[in-house]
Amino acid sequence: MAKTLNVPLIGARRHKPPDRSGRVPRRSADVLLLALVAGAFTLAQLVLVHPWMGLGWDETVYVSQVSPHAPAAFFSAPRARGVPLLVAPIASWSSSTTLLRVYLALLSGLGLFVALRVWRALFPVRVLAVAGALFGTLWVTLFYGPQAMPNYWVAIGALVCVGCFLRARADRGDRAALWGIGLGAALMAWMRPPDAVWVALPLLVLAAAVPRWRRPLPLLVLVGGLLAGAAEWIVEAYVSYGGLGQRLSDGSRIQGGLGWNVAVGDQMRSLGGRVLCRPCTGGMPSPVVMAWWFVLPLIAALGLVIAVRARRRTPTLLLLACATTAGIPYLFMIGYAAPRFLLPLYALVAIPVADALVQLLTFPAGRWRPVIVTLVAVALAGHLAVQFAVLQAAVRRTTDSHSGWAATAARLHRLGVRPPCALTGHETVPIAFYAGCSSVAIGGHNANATVRSITSAAGRMPVAVVTVPGSRPPAYARTWTLHRAGDVNVYVSPGAGSRTP
């Protein structure tokens, strides 16, 4: 058993050449199947999610930290520096959104391949291939795979960390598994430190409190990986946010105050393609759109039953436990919803669900097998159709929204608001990025300025206040020139057009 579980995390062993019949060795065929799934996931992103879709609000914050084409936006307490470092190889020298999307799509496909391969010694490869296909065809996975956002990468880190934790327990000599524990934990914490702790909580409890799992080395590697990934975030807390406790408190406040708050209904409303449901009002999506969400826990439970019979109860239980803790803060502790928050949950639960579906599709021969296979095939086809329909609608709405920001930025340039410049008011974080300006705010989550600093800046560079029609500008801008820019009003500081950028 120990030899079976000693599978490298990254890189392949030297395989035997094909036999005289021309057949590919089984190990190579397994790797090829997982590579095909990951490749199809990458291709689907490039085809279905427009590579030219502009950057979203949060993306502009992350990308601006490393981009030379726009000043760094205010970096609020909940954010971590993982995404800026992830995009730095492209964003640090190119302003091309298309190039960045292609890079992230390729990287996300590679991440999925590595994460699935970690589990090759724990589940049949066909189960892993189906799991990758299920996770990779969710509209939210396809939508956020090529985006400069952290949640997909928390999901990949979770799969790697949990899988390697199980492998290290089964084979004490599996050094690759120890590396995988640390790297997976570090990746999660690098992207979102609180999420990393929630995902790793069952692993920490098992390694510290359960005698059969109490081994110091995996526990030390796990804790070390979490600390290594979160080190910059912790140091920054003391340098810029008044300490770790203050940063956590500010992060909770910005997210509406973390505490007991059932957000299950909010997450259900977001299933129809709402990328941010805050405030989460309005009706529920069609039952057809929500059906998979209710079926998911039922199939996962069936996967657990199948795992018990197949003598792989422990991996399945641990996957479900980590999926549960990953979902708790976003289902029961936050007052709004975004579908990307649950990506780690979906990634972890995909393997038990795939295990159940494979078992149903390979049901022993008999009169019920054609019926079961037909029902599963029809259900999966319907599920895919719904996911792709929701994805298309979300991409269309998002592209239109981002195009509006770009159009406003172009109008500002024509009005003489060019770098160096500053914007404040309605949706100025993304508009400022597109315009190459600084975004400033007197209040709210991104407060980083005062009235005095804004009026002082207006004396040495172009400054504009963006408002929605019908709203009054702040007192200091009421004498500034009013212009219409698409769906918003823009108040431009005196002399902006005459200043030399």
GULUM-216265 format. One record per residue (C-alpha): x negated, y negated, z negated. Coordinates in nm, 2 decimals. Example, Ala and Ser with C-alpha at 12.3 -4.5 7.8 and 13.67 -1.06 7.14 Angstrom:
<sites>
px, py, pz
-1.23, 0.45, -0.78 .
-1.37, 0.11, -0.71 .
</sites>
This chain:
<sites>
px, py, pz
0.00, 0.00, 0.00 .
-0.28, -0.24, -0.08 .
-0.44, -0.20, 0.26 .
-0.11, -0.26, 0.43 .
-0.07, -0.60, 0.25 .
-0.42, -0.72, 0.32 .
-0.33, -0.93, 0.63 .
-0.52, -1.24, 0.71 .
-0.34, -1.57, 0.68 .
-0.50, -1.74, 0.98 .
-0.67, -1.58, 1.27 .
-0.64, -1.23, 1.39 .
-0.85, -0.92, 1.34 .
-1.02, -0.78, 1.63 .
-0.77, -0.54, 1.79 .
-0.83, -0.23, 1.98 .
-0.80, -0.26, 2.35 .
-0.48, -0.12, 2.52 .
-0.48, 0.25, 2.55 .
-0.49, 0.43, 2.89 .
-0.12, 0.39, 2.93 .
-0.16, 0.02, 2.94 .
0.04, -0.04, 2.63 .
-0.05, -0.33, 2.40 .
-0.15, -0.23, 2.04 .
0.13, -0.27, 1.79 .
-0.04, -0.54, 1.59 .
-0.11, -0.75, 1.90 .
0.25, -0.70, 2.01 .
0.38, -0.82, 1.67 .
0.16, -1.13, 1.69 .
0.27, -1.20, 2.04 .
0.64, -1.17, 1.95 .
0.60, -1.43, 1.67 .
0.40, -1.65, 1.91 .
0.68, -1.64, 2.16 .
0.94, -1.74, 1.90 .
0.72, -2.04, 1.79 .
0.65, -2.13, 2.15 .
1.02, -2.13, 2.23 .
1.08, -2.35, 1.93 .
0.83, -2.60, 2.06 .
0.97, -2.59, 2.41 .
1.32, -2.64, 2.28 .
1.21, -2.96, 2.09 .
1.05, -3.10, 2.40 .
1.36, -3.03, 2.61 .
1.64, -3.11, 2.37 .
1.50, -3.39, 2.16 .
1.39, -3.67, 2.39 .
1.01, -3.73, 2.35 .
1.07, -4.09, 2.43 .
1.33, -4.13, 2.15 .
1.20, -4.43, 1.95 .
1.08, -4.41, 1.59 .
1.34, -4.41, 1.31 .
1.34, -4.63, 1.00 .
1.15, -4.40, 0.78 .
0.92, -4.30, 1.06 .
0.82, -4.67, 1.12 .
0.72, -4.69, 0.75 .
0.50, -4.38, 0.77 .
0.35, -4.46, 1.11 .
0.28, -4.82, 1.02 .
0.04, -4.71, 0.75 .
-0.21, -4.59, 1.00 .
-0.11, -4.78, 1.32 .
-0.32, -5.07, 1.44 .
-0.03, -5.20, 1.64 .
0.19, -5.32, 1.34 .
0.13, -5.43, 0.98 .
0.19, -5.16, 0.72 .
0.54, -5.16, 0.59 .
0.62, -5.16, 0.22 .
0.56, -4.81, 0.08 .
0.82, -4.74, -0.19 .
0.77, -4.52, -0.49 .
0.92, -4.19, -0.36 .
0.71, -4.18, -0.05 .
0.39, -3.98, -0.02 .
0.09, -4.02, 0.22 .
0.11, -3.68, 0.38 .
0.30, -3.79, 0.69 .
0.07, -4.09, 0.76 .
-0.23, -3.86, 0.75 .
-0.04, -3.60, 0.97 .
0.03, -3.86, 1.24 .
-0.31, -4.04, 1.21 .
-0.48, -3.84, 1.49 .
-0.24, -4.00, 1.74 .
-0.09, -4.31, 1.58 .
-0.43, -4.45, 1.47 .
-0.51, -4.52, 1.84 .
-0.20, -4.49, 2.05 .
0.14, -4.67, 2.03 .
0.30, -4.41, 2.25 .
0.60, -4.25, 2.09 .
0.62, -3.99, 2.36 .
0.26, -3.87, 2.29 .
0.34, -3.87, 1.92 .
0.65, -3.66, 1.97 .
0.47, -3.41, 2.19 .
0.19, -3.38, 1.94 .
0.43, -3.32, 1.65 .
0.63, -3.06, 1.85 .
0.32, -2.86, 1.93 .
0.20, -2.89, 1.57 .
0.54, -2.78, 1.43 .
0.55, -2.48, 1.66 .
0.20, -2.38, 1.53 .
0.32, -2.43, 1.17 .
0.61, -2.20, 1.23 .
0.39, -1.93, 1.38 .
0.15, -1.94, 1.09 .
0.43, -1.93, 0.83 .
0.60, -1.63, 0.99 .
0.27, -1.44, 1.03 .
0.21, -1.47, 0.66 .
0.51, -1.24, 0.60 .
0.41, -0.98, 0.85 .
0.31, -0.73, 0.59 .
0.62, -0.79, 0.38 .
0.90, -0.76, 0.64 .
0.94, -0.59, 0.98 .
0.82, -0.82, 1.25 .
1.16, -0.81, 1.42 .
1.32, -0.95, 1.11 .
1.06, -1.23, 1.11 .
1.12, -1.31, 1.47 .
1.49, -1.33, 1.41 .
1.43, -1.55, 1.10 .
1.21, -1.78, 1.30 .
1.48, -1.80, 1.58 .
1.75, -1.87, 1.33 .
1.56, -2.15, 1.15 .
1.42, -2.29, 1.47 .
1.76, -2.32, 1.64 .
1.93, -2.52, 1.36 .
2.00, -2.86, 1.49 .
1.83, -3.02, 1.19 .
1.51, -2.82, 1.24 .
1.49, -2.91, 1.61 .
1.58, -3.27, 1.54 .
1.31, -3.32, 1.27 .
1.04, -3.09, 1.40 .
0.89, -3.36, 1.64 .
0.96, -3.65, 1.39 .
0.71, -3.82, 1.16 .
0.90, -3.70, 0.85 .
0.80, -3.48, 0.56 .
1.08, -3.22, 0.51 .
0.99, -2.98, 0.78 .
0.64, -2.95, 0.65 .
0.76, -2.89, 0.30 .
0.96, -2.60, 0.45 .
0.65, -2.46, 0.63 .
0.44, -2.50, 0.31 .
0.71, -2.32, 0.11 .
0.71, -2.02, 0.34 .
0.33, -1.99, 0.34 .
0.30, -2.04, -0.04 .
0.57, -1.79, -0.14 .
0.46, -1.52, 0.11 .
0.09, -1.55, 0.01 .
0.20, -1.54, -0.36 .
0.36, -1.20, -0.30 .
0.07, -1.07, -0.10 .
-0.18, -1.17, -0.37 .
0.03, -0.98, -0.63 .
0.03, -0.67, -0.42 .
-0.34, -0.68, -0.33 .
-0.58, -0.84, -0.57 .
-0.85, -0.83, -0.30 .
-0.66, -1.04, -0.05 .
-0.86, -1.36, -0.06 .
-0.67, -1.50, 0.24 .
-0.35, -1.48, 0.04 .
-0.52, -1.68, -0.24 .
-0.62, -1.95, 0.01 .
-0.26, -1.94, 0.15 .
-0.11, -2.00, -0.20 .
-0.33, -2.31, -0.25 .
-0.29, -2.45, 0.10 .
0.08, -2.39, 0.11 .
0.13, -2.56, -0.23 .
-0.10, -2.85, -0.13 .
0.09, -2.90, 0.20 .
0.42, -2.93, 0.01 .
0.28, -3.17, -0.25 .
0.10, -3.37, 0.01 .
0.43, -3.43, 0.18 .
0.67, -3.46, -0.12 .
0.53, -3.39, -0.47 .
0.87, -3.35, -0.65 .
0.99, -3.11, -0.38 .
0.68, -2.90, -0.42 .
0.74, -2.86, -0.79 .
1.10, -2.75, -0.73 .
1.00, -2.50, -0.47 .
0.72, -2.35, -0.67 .
0.92, -2.34, -1.00 .
1.01, -1.97, -0.98 .
0.65, -1.88, -0.89 .
0.52, -2.08, -1.19 .
0.76, -1.91, -1.42 .
0.68, -1.56, -1.30 .
0.30, -1.62, -1.31 .
0.31, -1.77, -1.66 .
0.59, -1.59, -1.84 .
0.66, -1.25, -1.69 .
0.40, -0.98, -1.80 .
0.41, -0.79, -1.47 .
0.32, -1.11, -1.28 .
0.09, -1.26, -1.53 .
-0.24, -1.29, -1.34 .
-0.45, -1.60, -1.40 .
-0.61, -1.64, -1.06 .
-0.29, -1.68, -0.85 .
-0.15, -1.91, -1.12 .
-0.46, -2.13, -1.12 .
-0.47, -2.14, -0.74 .
-0.10, -2.24, -0.73 .
-0.14, -2.51, -0.99 .
-0.46, -2.63, -0.83 .
-0.29, -2.65, -0.49 .
-0.01, -2.86, -0.63 .
-0.25, -3.09, -0.80 .
-0.48, -3.12, -0.50 .
-0.18, -3.21, -0.27 .
-0.04, -3.46, -0.52 .
-0.37, -3.61, -0.64 .
-0.35, -3.92, -0.41 .
0.01, -3.97, -0.51 .
-0.07, -3.96, -0.88 .
-0.37, -4.19, -0.85 .
-0.17, -4.43, -0.64 .
0.10, -4.43, -0.91 .
-0.15, -4.57, -1.16 .
-0.31, -4.81, -0.91 .
0.00, -4.96, -0.76 .
0.32, -4.85, -0.95 .
0.24, -4.89, -1.31 .
0.18, -4.53, -1.39 .
0.31, -4.19, -1.31 .
0.62, -4.22, -1.53 .
0.70, -4.56, -1.38 .
0.66, -4.43, -1.03 .
0.90, -4.14, -1.10 .
1.14, -4.38, -1.26 .
1.13, -4.61, -0.96 .
1.17, -4.32, -0.73 .
1.48, -4.21, -0.92 .
1.63, -4.56, -0.91 .
1.57, -4.60, -0.54 .
1.74, -4.27, -0.48 .
2.04, -4.39, -0.68 .
1.94, -4.24, -1.01 .
1.87, -3.87, -1.03 .
2.09, -3.68, -1.27 .
2.40, -3.45, -1.26 .
2.57, -3.55, -0.94 .
2.73, -3.29, -0.72 .
2.63, -3.37, -0.36 .
2.76, -3.06, -0.20 .
3.04, -3.25, -0.03 .
2.80, -3.51, 0.09 .
2.58, -3.24, 0.25 .
2.88, -3.09, 0.42 .
2.97, -3.43, 0.57 .
2.62, -3.46, 0.71 .
2.65, -3.13, 0.89 .
2.81, -3.30, 1.18 .
2.49, -3.48, 1.27 .
2.48, -3.77, 1.03 .
2.11, -3.82, 0.97 .
2.17, -4.03, 0.66 .
2.50, -4.01, 0.46 .
2.46, -4.31, 0.22 .
2.72, -4.40, 0.12 .
2.87, -4.07, 0.22 .
3.23, -4.16, 0.31 .
3.46, -4.05, 0.59 .
3.61, -3.72, 0.67 .
3.46, -3.38, 0.69 .
3.33, -3.24, 1.02 .
3.53, -2.98, 1.21 .
3.56, -2.64, 1.03 .
3.38, -2.49, 1.33 .
3.08, -2.71, 1.26 .
3.07, -2.62, 0.89 .
3.15, -2.25, 0.92 .
2.78, -2.14, 0.93 .
2.71, -2.32, 0.61 .
2.97, -2.11, 0.42 .
2.87, -1.79, 0.59 .
2.50, -1.84, 0.51 .
2.51, -1.74, 0.14 .
2.73, -1.44, 0.22 .
2.48, -1.30, 0.47 .
2.19, -1.38, 0.24 .
2.37, -1.18, -0.03 .
2.41, -0.89, 0.22 .
2.04, -0.93, 0.29 .
1.96, -0.88, -0.08 .
2.17, -0.56, -0.08 .
1.98, -0.43, 0.22 .
1.65, -0.53, 0.07 .
1.73, -0.32, -0.24 .
1.80, -0.02, -0.03 .
1.49, -0.08, 0.18 .
1.27, -0.12, -0.13 .
1.17, -0.48, -0.06 .
1.39, -0.63, -0.33 .
1.11, -0.84, -0.49 .
1.03, -1.05, -0.18 .
1.39, -1.11, -0.11 .
1.47, -1.21, -0.46 .
1.18, -1.45, -0.47 .
1.28, -1.61, -0.14 .
1.63, -1.66, -0.27 .
1.51, -1.79, -0.60 .
1.28, -2.05, -0.44 .
1.55, -2.15, -0.19 .
1.79, -2.21, -0.48 .
1.54, -2.43, -0.68 .
1.45, -2.62, -0.35 .
1.82, -2.70, -0.30 .
1.92, -2.79, -0.66 .
1.80, -3.16, -0.66 .
1.97, -3.23, -0.33 .
2.29, -3.05, -0.40 .
2.34, -3.14, -0.76 .
2.12, -3.43, -0.86 .
2.15, -3.70, -0.60 .
2.42, -3.94, -0.49 .
2.38, -3.92, -0.12 .
2.28, -3.67, 0.15 .
2.06, -3.62, 0.45 .
2.05, -3.28, 0.63 .
1.67, -3.28, 0.64 .
1.66, -3.25, 0.26 .
1.77, -2.89, 0.28 .
1.51, -2.77, 0.54 .
1.30, -2.59, 0.28 .
1.61, -2.40, 0.16 .
1.70, -2.30, 0.52 .
1.35, -2.18, 0.59 .
1.33, -1.96, 0.28 .
1.68, -1.81, 0.32 .
1.63, -1.74, 0.69 .
1.43, -1.42, 0.62 .
1.70, -1.25, 0.40 .
1.97, -1.36, 0.65 .
1.77, -1.22, 0.94 .
1.71, -0.90, 0.75 .
2.09, -0.86, 0.72 .
2.16, -0.94, 1.08 .
1.89, -0.70, 1.21 .
2.05, -0.43, 1.00 .
2.39, -0.50, 1.14 .
2.26, -0.50, 1.50 .
2.09, -0.17, 1.44 .
2.38, -0.01, 1.27 .
2.37, 0.37, 1.30 .
2.54, 0.51, 1.60 .
2.91, 0.56, 1.56 .
3.25, 0.42, 1.66 .
3.20, 0.10, 1.46 .
2.86, 0.01, 1.60 .
2.99, -0.15, 1.93 .
3.24, -0.35, 1.73 .
2.98, -0.48, 1.48 .
2.73, -0.56, 1.75 .
2.99, -0.75, 1.95 .
3.11, -0.95, 1.65 .
2.76, -1.04, 1.55 .
2.66, -1.14, 1.91 .
2.97, -1.35, 1.95 .
2.92, -1.52, 1.61 .
2.56, -1.60, 1.70 .
2.65, -1.73, 2.04 .
2.91, -1.96, 1.89 .
2.67, -2.07, 1.62 .
2.41, -2.17, 1.88 .
2.67, -2.36, 2.08 .
2.77, -2.56, 1.78 .
2.41, -2.63, 1.68 .
2.32, -2.76, 2.03 .
2.63, -2.97, 2.05 .
2.56, -3.14, 1.72 .
2.20, -3.18, 1.82 .
2.29, -3.35, 2.15 .
2.52, -3.59, 1.97 .
2.27, -3.68, 1.70 .
1.99, -3.74, 1.96 .
2.22, -3.96, 2.17 .
2.33, -4.17, 1.87 .
1.97, -4.20, 1.74 .
1.83, -4.29, 2.07 .
2.09, -4.57, 2.11 .
2.01, -4.70, 1.76 .
1.64, -4.71, 1.82 .
1.69, -4.87, 2.16 .
1.88, -5.15, 1.98 .
1.59, -5.22, 1.75 .
1.35, -5.23, 2.04 .
1.58, -5.47, 2.23 .
1.60, -5.70, 1.93 .
1.22, -5.69, 1.91 .
1.18, -5.78, 2.28 .
1.43, -6.07, 2.23 .
1.22, -6.20, 1.93 .
0.91, -6.20, 2.15 .
1.09, -6.41, 2.41 .
1.18, -6.65, 2.14 .
0.82, -6.69, 2.04 .
0.82, -6.46, 1.74 .
0.50, -6.27, 1.82 .
0.22, -6.12, 1.61 .
0.11, -6.24, 1.36 .
0.47, -6.29, 1.25 .
0.72, -6.19, 0.97 .
1.08, -6.08, 0.96 .
1.33, -6.05, 0.68 .
1.69, -5.96, 0.65 .
1.91, -5.70, 0.82 .
1.72, -5.38, 0.93 .
1.40, -5.57, 0.96 .
1.17, -5.27, 0.86 .
1.21, -5.09, 1.19 .
1.26, -5.41, 1.40 .
0.94, -5.56, 1.25 .
0.75, -5.25, 1.35 .
0.88, -5.27, 1.71 .
0.79, -5.64, 1.72 .
0.45, -5.59, 1.56 .
0.55, -5.82, 1.27 .
0.54, -5.78, 0.89 .
0.87, -5.69, 0.72 .
0.93, -5.89, 0.40 .
1.22, -5.87, 0.15 .
1.31, -6.06, -0.16 .
1.53, -5.79, -0.32 .
1.63, -5.43, -0.27 .
1.42, -5.11, -0.26 .
1.15, -5.28, -0.03 .
1.11, -5.61, -0.23 .
0.77, -5.74, -0.16 .
0.81, -6.12, -0.13 .
0.96, -6.43, -0.28 .
1.14, -6.73, -0.12 .
0.82, -6.94, -0.18 .
0.60, -6.69, 0.00 .
0.84, -6.66, 0.30 .
0.87, -7.04, 0.34 .
0.49, -7.07, 0.30 .
0.44, -6.81, 0.57 .
0.68, -7.00, 0.80 .
0.43, -7.29, 0.79 .
0.15, -7.09, 0.95 .
0.32, -6.82, 1.17 .
0.66, -6.74, 1.33 .
0.91, -6.61, 1.07 .
1.27, -6.49, 1.16 .
1.57, -6.40, 0.95 .
1.79, -6.13, 1.10 .
2.16, -6.12, 0.99 .
2.48, -5.95, 1.11 .
2.74, -6.18, 1.27 .
2.96, -6.35, 1.02 .
2.71, -6.35, 0.73 .
2.52, -6.66, 0.62 .
2.14, -6.69, 0.62 .
1.95, -6.76, 0.30 .
1.94, -7.13, 0.20 .
1.59, -7.18, 0.32 .
1.67, -7.07, 0.68 .
2.00, -7.26, 0.73 .
1.83, -7.53, 0.93 .
1.63, -7.29, 1.14 .
1.74, -7.23, 1.51 .
2.01, -6.97, 1.55 .
1.98, -6.72, 1.84 .
2.19, -6.42, 1.94 .
1.99, -6.10, 1.98 .
2.21, -5.81, 2.08 .
2.43, -5.72, 1.79 .
2.25, -5.94, 1.54 .
2.19, -6.31, 1.48 .
1.83, -6.44, 1.44 .
1.73, -6.76, 1.26 .
1.38, -6.86, 1.39 .
1.15, -7.09, 1.19 .
1.08, -7.43, 1.35 .
0.80, -7.44, 1.61 .
0.78, -7.06, 1.64 .
0.78, -7.08, 2.02 .
0.51, -7.34, 2.03 .
0.26, -7.16, 1.81 .
-0.02, -6.98, 1.98 .
-0.03, -6.61, 1.87 .
</sites>
